[in-house]
Amino acid sequence: MDTTALYGKLTEIFHDVFDDDDIVVSSSLTADDVDAWDSLKHIRLILTIEKAFKISFTSSEVGQLKNVGDLAELIASKAV
């Protein structure tokens, strides 16, 4: 999956999970940048991404993510 398609799909997921169509998904986006991003939304986000991309993450992988760029790289490494 190319980067544009990956970020396009992530944008749809972020808009749905956070119910905010104004979120601009970029590689530097972090939880601090999204007001509604709390621990429960984080879990929902990860589960939604796993389902959408038909992949799964370990808790260690999720714990090491610093921003959406790290998340996109992790998705790309697992999605075939």
Biopython code that builds the backbone (N, CA, C, O; Angstrom):
import numpy as np
from Bio.PDB.StructureBuilder import StructureBuilder

atoms = [
    (1, "MET", "N", (0.846, -1.180, 0.000)),
    (1, "MET", "CA", (0.000, 0.000, 0.000)),
    (1, "MET", "C", (0.889, 1.240, 0.000)),
    (1, "MET", "O", (1.820, 1.361, 0.796)),
    (2, "ASP", "N", (0.576, 2.158, -0.916)),
    (2, "ASP", "CA", (1.405, 3.365, -0.971)),
    (2, "ASP", "C", (1.041, 4.331, 0.160)),
    (2, "ASP", "O", (-0.018, 4.219, 0.778)),
    (3, "THR", "N", (1.923, 5.255, 0.407)),
    (3, "THR", "CA", (1.776, 6.177, 1.533)),
    (3, "THR", "C", (0.511, 7.020, 1.431)),
    (3, "THR", "O", (-0.162, 7.245, 2.437)),
    (4, "THR", "N", (0.179, 7.486, 0.233)),
    (4, "THR", "CA", (-1.018, 8.311, 0.054)),
    (4, "THR", "C", (-2.269, 7.531, 0.414)),
    (4, "THR", "O", (-3.138, 8.045, 1.117)),
    (5, "ALA", "N", (-2.369, 6.298, -0.059)),
    (5, "ALA", "CA", (-3.532, 5.464, 0.251)),
    (5, "ALA", "C", (-3.586, 5.148, 1.741)),
    (5, "ALA", "O", (-4.659, 5.146, 2.343)),
    (6, "LEU", "N", (-2.427, 4.883, 2.329)),
    (6, "LEU", "CA", (-2.353, 4.570, 3.762)),
    (6, "LEU", "C", (-2.861, 5.751, 4.593)),
    (6, "LEU", "O", (-3.689, 5.571, 5.486)),
    (7, "TYR", "N", (-2.373, 6.940, 4.305)),
    (7, "TYR", "CA", (-2.802, 8.121, 5.060)),
    (7, "TYR", "C", (-4.264, 8.467, 4.771)),
    (7, "TYR", "O", (-4.959, 8.990, 5.642)),
    (8, "GLY", "N", (-4.730, 8.179, 3.561)),
    (8, "GLY", "CA", (-6.137, 8.391, 3.238)),
    (8, "GLY", "C", (-7.035, 7.513, 4.096)),
    (8, "GLY", "O", (-8.045, 7.971, 4.630)),
    (9, "LYS", "N", (-6.658, 6.258, 4.221)),
    (9, "LYS", "CA", (-7.431, 5.328, 5.043)),
    (9, "LYS", "C", (-7.340, 5.706, 6.520)),
    (9, "LYS", "O", (-8.340, 5.647, 7.236)),
    (10, "LEU", "N", (-6.153, 6.093, 6.980)),
    (10, "LEU", "CA", (-5.989, 6.533, 8.368)),
    (10, "LEU", "C", (-6.837, 7.773, 8.654)),
    (10, "LEU", "O", (-7.419, 7.894, 9.732)),
    (11, "THR", "N", (-6.904, 8.682, 7.701)),
    (11, "THR", "CA", (-7.706, 9.897, 7.878)),
    (11, "THR", "C", (-9.169, 9.531, 8.087)),
    (11, "THR", "O", (-9.823, 10.072, 8.979)),
    (12, "GLU", "N", (-9.689, 8.612, 7.268)),
    (12, "GLU", "CA", (-11.075, 8.160, 7.435)),
    (12, "GLU", "C", (-11.281, 7.567, 8.827)),
    (12, "GLU", "O", (-12.280, 7.855, 9.487)),
    (13, "ILE", "N", (-10.346, 6.751, 9.267)),
    (13, "ILE", "CA", (-10.453, 6.104, 10.577)),
    (13, "ILE", "C", (-10.413, 7.141, 11.694)),
    (13, "ILE", "O", (-11.228, 7.083, 12.616)),
    (14, "PHE", "N", (-9.486, 8.081, 11.628)),
    (14, "PHE", "CA", (-9.385, 9.121, 12.656)),
    (14, "PHE", "C", (-10.664, 9.955, 12.712)),
    (14, "PHE", "O", (-11.162, 10.250, 13.798)),
    (15, "HIS", "N", (-11.199, 10.336, 11.549)),
    (15, "HIS", "CA", (-12.429, 11.126, 11.520)),
    (15, "HIS", "C", (-13.577, 10.356, 12.169)),
    (15, "HIS", "O", (-14.390, 10.939, 12.887)),
    (16, "ASP", "N", (-13.644, 9.048, 11.918)),
    (16, "ASP", "CA", (-14.706, 8.219, 12.488)),
    (16, "ASP", "C", (-14.525, 8.030, 13.998)),
    (16, "ASP", "O", (-15.456, 8.258, 14.770)),
    (17, "VAL", "N", (-13.336, 7.617, 14.412)),
    (17, "VAL", "CA", (-13.087, 7.318, 15.824)),
    (17, "VAL", "C", (-13.262, 8.560, 16.696)),
    (17, "VAL", "O", (-13.856, 8.489, 17.772)),
    (18, "PHE", "N", (-12.748, 9.686, 16.237)),
    (18, "PHE", "CA", (-12.804, 10.903, 17.046)),
    (18, "PHE", "C", (-14.004, 11.787, 16.708)),
    (18, "PHE", "O", (-14.202, 12.832, 17.327)),
    (19, "ASP", "N", (-14.808, 11.367, 15.722)),
    (19, "ASP", "CA", (-15.996, 12.111, 15.299)),
    (19, "ASP", "C", (-15.647, 13.577, 15.037)),
    (19, "ASP", "O", (-16.341, 14.489, 15.486)),
    (20, "ASP", "N", (-14.553, 13.777, 14.298)),
    (20, "ASP", "CA", (-14.060, 15.122, 14.007)),
    (20, "ASP", "C", (-13.432, 15.131, 12.614)),
    (20, "ASP", "O", (-12.323, 14.635, 12.412)),
    (21, "ASP", "N", (-14.163, 15.706, 11.661)),
    (21, "ASP", "CA", (-13.683, 15.744, 10.277)),
    (21, "ASP", "C", (-12.617, 16.807, 10.040)),
    (21, "ASP", "O", (-12.104, 16.930, 8.927)),
    (22, "ASP", "N", (-12.279, 17.572, 11.070)),
    (22, "ASP", "CA", (-11.266, 18.620, 10.931)),
    (22, "ASP", "C", (-9.851, 18.127, 11.251)),
    (22, "ASP", "O", (-8.881, 18.857, 11.051)),
    (23, "ILE", "N", (-9.731, 16.904, 11.742)),
    (23, "ILE", "CA", (-8.406, 16.366, 12.069)),
    (23, "ILE", "C", (-7.613, 16.176, 10.779)),
    (23, "ILE", "O", (-8.079, 15.534, 9.838)),
    (24, "VAL", "N", (-6.428, 16.736, 10.752)),
    (24, "VAL", "CA", (-5.522, 16.561, 9.612)),
    (24, "VAL", "C", (-4.476, 15.540, 10.025)),
    (24, "VAL", "O", (-3.625, 15.811, 10.873)),
    (25, "VAL", "N", (-4.548, 14.372, 9.420)),
    (25, "VAL", "CA", (-3.633, 13.286, 9.776)),
    (25, "VAL", "C", (-2.320, 13.478, 9.033)),
    (25, "VAL", "O", (-2.281, 13.509, 7.803)),
    (26, "SER", "N", (-1.248, 13.606, 9.802)),
    (26, "SER", "CA", (0.091, 13.753, 9.235)),
    (26, "SER", "C", (1.039, 12.892, 10.048)),
    (26, "SER", "O", (0.678, 12.392, 11.113)),
    (27, "SER", "N", (2.241, 12.723, 9.548)),
    (27, "SER", "CA", (3.211, 11.863, 10.233)),
    (27, "SER", "C", (3.582, 12.394, 11.614)),
    (27, "SER", "O", (3.978, 11.623, 12.489)),
    (28, "SER", "N", (3.457, 13.704, 11.814)),
    (28, "SER", "CA", (3.859, 14.291, 13.099)),
    (28, "SER", "C", (2.719, 14.389, 14.110)),
    (28, "SER", "O", (2.942, 14.818, 15.241)),
    (29, "LEU", "N", (1.508, 14.001, 13.727)),
    (29, "LEU", "CA", (0.353, 14.088, 14.624)),
    (29, "LEU", "C", (0.542, 13.169, 15.831)),
    (29, "LEU", "O", (0.950, 12.017, 15.689)),
    (30, "THR", "N", (0.237, 13.700, 17.029)),
    (30, "THR", "CA", (0.323, 12.909, 18.260)),
    (30, "THR", "C", (-0.984, 13.051, 19.034)),
    (30, "THR", "O", (-1.840, 13.865, 18.691)),
    (31, "ALA", "N", (-1.120, 12.248, 20.079)),
    (31, "ALA", "CA", (-2.310, 12.307, 20.924)),
    (31, "ALA", "C", (-2.494, 13.697, 21.522)),
    (31, "ALA", "O", (-3.627, 14.128, 21.739)),
    (32, "ASP", "N", (-1.407, 14.397, 21.790)),
    (32, "ASP", "CA", (-1.491, 15.744, 22.362)),
    (32, "ASP", "C", (-2.159, 16.741, 21.414)),
    (32, "ASP", "O", (-2.654, 17.783, 21.844)),
    (33, "ASP", "N", (-2.169, 16.410, 20.115)),
    (33, "ASP", "CA", (-2.737, 17.317, 19.115)),
    (33, "ASP", "C", (-4.246, 17.168, 18.951)),
    (33, "ASP", "O", (-4.880, 18.004, 18.307)),
    (34, "VAL", "N", (-4.829, 16.118, 19.523)),
    (34, "VAL", "CA", (-6.257, 15.832, 19.355)),
    (34, "VAL", "C", (-6.925, 15.859, 20.731)),
    (34, "VAL", "O", (-6.643, 15.022, 21.588)),
    (35, "ASP", "N", (-7.810, 16.829, 20.926)),
    (35, "ASP", "CA", (-8.446, 17.019, 22.240)),
    (35, "ASP", "C", (-9.132, 15.764, 22.767)),
    (35, "ASP", "O", (-9.031, 15.460, 23.955)),
    (36, "ALA", "N", (-9.818, 15.042, 21.911)),
    (36, "ALA", "CA", (-10.616, 13.887, 22.356)),
    (36, "ALA", "C", (-9.804, 12.604, 22.500)),
    (36, "ALA", "O", (-10.362, 11.559, 22.836)),
    (37, "TRP", "N", (-8.494, 12.664, 22.250)),
    (37, "TRP", "CA", (-7.668, 11.451, 22.254)),
    (37, "TRP", "C", (-7.310, 11.083, 23.690)),
    (37, "TRP", "O", (-6.326, 11.570, 24.246)),
    (38, "ASP", "N", (-8.127, 10.214, 24.276)),
    (38, "ASP", "CA", (-7.853, 9.702, 25.612)),
    (38, "ASP", "C", (-7.551, 8.204, 25.506)),
    (38, "ASP", "O", (-7.478, 7.659, 24.405)),
    (39, "SER", "N", (-7.379, 7.554, 26.635)),
    (39, "SER", "CA", (-6.972, 6.149, 26.611)),
    (39, "SER", "C", (-8.021, 5.247, 25.957)),
    (39, "SER", "O", (-7.670, 4.306, 25.246)),
    (40, "LEU", "N", (-9.291, 5.525, 26.189)),
    (40, "LEU", "CA", (-10.335, 4.700, 25.573)),
    (40, "LEU", "C", (-10.395, 4.903, 24.063)),
    (40, "LEU", "O", (-10.570, 3.945, 23.310)),
    (41, "LYS", "N", (-10.251, 6.144, 23.624)),
    (41, "LYS", "CA", (-10.238, 6.413, 22.177)),
    (41, "LYS", "C", (-8.995, 5.800, 21.543)),
    (41, "LYS", "O", (-9.034, 5.369, 20.391)),
    (42, "HIS", "N", (-7.900, 5.759, 22.283)),
    (42, "HIS", "CA", (-6.669, 5.160, 21.765)),
    (42, "HIS", "C", (-6.893, 3.670, 21.495)),
    (42, "HIS", "O", (-6.489, 3.153, 20.453)),
    (43, "ILE", "N", (-7.531, 2.997, 22.428)),
    (43, "ILE", "CA", (-7.817, 1.566, 22.249)),
    (43, "ILE", "C", (-8.744, 1.369, 21.056)),
    (43, "ILE", "O", (-8.515, 0.489, 20.226)),
    (44, "ARG", "N", (-9.791, 2.190, 20.971)),
    (44, "ARG", "CA", (-10.720, 2.073, 19.845)),
    (44, "ARG", "C", (-9.996, 2.334, 18.528)),
    (44, "ARG", "O", (-10.239, 1.644, 17.538)),
    (45, "LEU", "N", (-9.114, 3.320, 18.510)),
    (45, "LEU", "CA", (-8.352, 3.648, 17.309)),
    (45, "LEU", "C", (-7.510, 2.458, 16.863)),
    (45, "LEU", "O", (-7.533, 2.082, 15.691)),
    (46, "ILE", "N", (-6.772, 1.871, 17.788)),
    (46, "ILE", "CA", (-5.901, 0.740, 17.457)),
    (46, "ILE", "C", (-6.721, -0.441, 16.957)),
    (46, "ILE", "O", (-6.362, -1.063, 15.957)),
    (47, "LEU", "N", (-7.828, -0.760, 17.647)),
    (47, "LEU", "CA", (-8.671, -1.880, 17.228)),
    (47, "LEU", "C", (-9.292, -1.636, 15.854)),
    (47, "LEU", "O", (-9.391, -2.557, 15.042)),
    (48, "THR", "N", (-9.705, -0.412, 15.597)),
    (48, "THR", "CA", (-10.288, -0.065, 14.294)),
    (48, "THR", "C", (-9.248, -0.192, 13.191)),
    (48, "THR", "O", (-9.551, -0.686, 12.105)),
    (49, "ILE", "N", (-8.025, 0.251, 13.463)),
    (49, "ILE", "CA", (-6.943, 0.141, 12.480)),
    (49, "ILE", "C", (-6.622, -1.332, 12.211)),
    (49, "ILE", "O", (-6.449, -1.732, 11.060)),
    (50, "GLU", "N", (-6.544, -2.127, 13.267)),
    (50, "GLU", "CA", (-6.261, -3.564, 13.089)),
    (50, "GLU", "C", (-7.312, -4.213, 12.198)),
    (50, "GLU", "O", (-6.984, -4.997, 11.307)),
    (51, "LYS", "N", (-8.560, -3.887, 12.438)),
    (51, "LYS", "CA", (-9.648, -4.474, 11.650)),
    (51, "LYS", "C", (-9.603, -3.985, 10.201)),
    (51, "LYS", "O", (-9.747, -4.778, 9.271)),
    (52, "ALA", "N", (-9.404, -2.681, 10.013)),
    (52, "ALA", "CA", (-9.410, -2.092, 8.675)),
    (52, "ALA", "C", (-8.274, -2.621, 7.799)),
    (52, "ALA", "O", (-8.458, -2.840, 6.602)),
    (53, "PHE", "N", (-7.099, -2.825, 8.401)),
    (53, "PHE", "CA", (-5.935, -3.268, 7.642)),
    (53, "PHE", "C", (-5.703, -4.775, 7.743)),
    (53, "PHE", "O", (-4.769, -5.310, 7.146)),
    (54, "LYS", "N", (-6.577, -5.462, 8.517)),
    (54, "LYS", "CA", (-6.464, -6.911, 8.711)),
    (54, "LYS", "C", (-5.077, -7.309, 9.225)),
    (54, "LYS", "O", (-4.428, -8.215, 8.701)),
    (55, "ILE", "N", (-4.648, -6.591, 10.277)),
    (55, "ILE", "CA", (-3.365, -6.850, 10.921)),
    (55, "ILE", "C", (-3.579, -6.846, 12.427)),
    (55, "ILE", "O", (-4.669, -6.524, 12.899)),
    (56, "SER", "N", (-2.551, -7.201, 13.183)),
    (56, "SER", "CA", (-2.642, -7.064, 14.635)),
    (56, "SER", "C", (-1.312, -6.563, 15.169)),
    (56, "SER", "O", (-0.243, -6.837, 14.624)),
    (57, "PHE", "N", (-1.426, -5.816, 16.261)),
    (57, "PHE", "CA", (-0.260, -5.238, 16.908)),
    (57, "PHE", "C", (-0.057, -5.904, 18.259)),
    (57, "PHE", "O", (-1.015, -6.355, 18.886)),
    (58, "THR", "N", (1.182, -5.964, 18.701)),
    (58, "THR", "CA", (1.447, -6.386, 20.073)),
    (58, "THR", "C", (1.347, -5.147, 20.961)),
    (58, "THR", "O", (1.454, -4.019, 20.480)),
    (59, "SER", "N", (1.144, -5.365, 22.249)),
    (59, "SER", "CA", (1.074, -4.219, 23.155)),
    (59, "SER", "C", (2.408, -3.479, 23.187)),
    (59, "SER", "O", (2.440, -2.261, 23.368)),
    (60, "SER", "N", (3.499, -4.206, 23.013)),
    (60, "SER", "CA", (4.818, -3.584, 22.979)),
    (60, "SER", "C", (4.951, -2.648, 21.774)),
    (60, "SER", "O", (5.485, -1.546, 21.897)),
    (61, "GLU", "N", (4.463, -3.092, 20.601)),
    (61, "GLU", "CA", (4.527, -2.253, 19.402)),
    (61, "GLU", "C", (3.714, -0.974, 19.605)),
    (61, "GLU", "O", (4.172, 0.118, 19.271)),
    (62, "VAL", "N", (2.525, -1.116, 20.147)),
    (62, "VAL", "CA", (1.664, 0.042, 20.368)),
    (62, "VAL", "C", (2.311, 0.992, 21.375)),
    (62, "VAL", "O", (2.250, 2.210, 21.209)),
    (63, "GLY", "N", (2.922, 0.445, 22.403)),
    (63, "GLY", "CA", (3.552, 1.258, 23.435)),
    (63, "GLY", "C", (4.736, 2.063, 22.945)),
    (63, "GLY", "O", (5.087, 3.077, 23.549)),
    (64, "GLN", "N", (5.353, 1.632, 21.866)),
    (64, "GLN", "CA", (6.532, 2.330, 21.340)),
    (64, "GLN", "C", (6.192, 3.425, 20.334)),
    (64, "GLN", "O", (7.080, 4.162, 19.905)),
    (65, "LEU", "N", (4.922, 3.544, 19.949)),
    (65, "LEU", "CA", (4.525, 4.533, 18.955)),
    (65, "LEU", "C", (4.606, 5.938, 19.537)),
    (65, "LEU", "O", (4.096, 6.198, 20.626)),
    (66, "LYS", "N", (5.247, 6.835, 18.806)),
    (66, "LYS", "CA", (5.408, 8.217, 19.255)),
    (66, "LYS", "C", (4.468, 9.171, 18.513)),
    (66, "LYS", "O", (4.065, 10.202, 19.052)),
    (67, "ASN", "N", (4.125, 8.813, 17.271)),
    (67, "ASN", "CA", (3.278, 9.684, 16.442)),
    (67, "ASN", "C", (2.642, 8.853, 15.323)),
    (67, "ASN", "O", (2.878, 7.650, 15.218)),
    (68, "VAL", "N", (1.843, 9.507, 14.503)),
    (68, "VAL", "CA", (1.158, 8.800, 13.425)),
    (68, "VAL", "C", (2.160, 8.277, 12.387)),
    (68, "VAL", "O", (1.904, 7.261, 11.740)),
    (69, "GLY", "N", (3.271, 8.948, 12.229)),
    (69, "GLY", "CA", (4.297, 8.457, 11.307)),
    (69, "GLY", "C", (4.805, 7.086, 11.729)),
    (69, "GLY", "O", (4.971, 6.198, 10.893)),
    (70, "ASP", "N", (5.052, 6.913, 13.026)),
    (70, "ASP", "CA", (5.470, 5.599, 13.542)),
    (70, "ASP", "C", (4.371, 4.568, 13.303)),
    (70, "ASP", "O", (4.652, 3.429, 12.931)),
    (71, "LEU", "N", (3.122, 4.973, 13.519)),
    (71, "LEU", "CA", (1.989, 4.075, 13.306)),
    (71, "LEU", "C", (1.894, 3.668, 11.835)),
    (71, "LEU", "O", (1.677, 2.495, 11.528)),
    (72, "ALA", "N", (2.051, 4.615, 10.944)),
    (72, "ALA", "CA", (1.988, 4.331, 9.498)),
    (72, "ALA", "C", (3.089, 3.368, 9.083)),
    (72, "ALA", "O", (2.851, 2.462, 8.284)),
    (73, "GLU", "N", (4.290, 3.555, 9.616)),
    (73, "GLU", "CA", (5.403, 2.652, 9.299)),
    (73, "GLU", "C", (5.112, 1.241, 9.801)),
    (73, "GLU", "O", (5.400, 0.259, 9.117)),
    (74, "LEU", "N", (4.540, 1.147, 11.002)),
    (74, "LEU", "CA", (4.197, -0.155, 11.568)),
    (74, "LEU", "C", (3.134, -0.843, 10.730)),
    (74, "LEU", "O", (3.233, -2.040, 10.459)),
    (75, "ILE", "N", (2.111, -0.091, 10.314)),
    (75, "ILE", "CA", (1.058, -0.647, 9.457)),
    (75, "ILE", "C", (1.675, -1.145, 8.162)),
    (75, "ILE", "O", (1.403, -2.268, 7.737)),
    (76, "ALA", "N", (2.505, -0.321, 7.530)),
    (76, "ALA", "CA", (3.117, -0.682, 6.252)),
    (76, "ALA", "C", (3.970, -1.930, 6.374)),
    (76, "ALA", "O", (4.042, -2.728, 5.439)),
    (77, "SER", "N", (4.617, -2.105, 7.519)),
    (77, "SER", "CA", (5.490, -3.268, 7.698)),
    (77, "SER", "C", (4.678, -4.555, 7.875)),
    (77, "SER", "O", (5.196, -5.646, 7.640)),
    (78, "LYS", "N", (3.409, -4.438, 8.289)),
    (78, "LYS", "CA", (2.580, -5.606, 8.532)),
    (78, "LYS", "C", (1.598, -5.881, 7.395)),
    (78, "LYS", "O", (1.261, -7.035, 7.131)),
    (79, "ALA", "N", (1.143, -4.834, 6.726)),
    (79, "ALA", "CA", (0.166, -4.997, 5.644)),
    (79, "ALA", "C", (0.898, -5.459, 4.393)),
    (79, "ALA", "O", (1.872, -4.847, 3.956)),
    (80, "VAL", "N", (0.415, -6.527, 3.846)),
    (80, "VAL", "CA", (1.088, -7.082, 2.661)),
    (80, "VAL", "C", (0.251, -6.884, 1.417)),
    (80, "VAL", "O", (0.659, -7.287, 0.328)),
]
sb = StructureBuilder()
sb.init_structure("model")
sb.init_model(0)
sb.init_chain("A")
sb.init_seg("    ")
for serial, (resi, resn, name, xyz) in enumerate(atoms, 1):
    if name == "N":
        sb.init_residue(resn, " ", resi, " ")
    sb.init_atom(name, np.array(xyz, "f"), 0.0, 1.0, " ", f" {name:<3s}", serial, name[0])
structure = sb.get_structure()
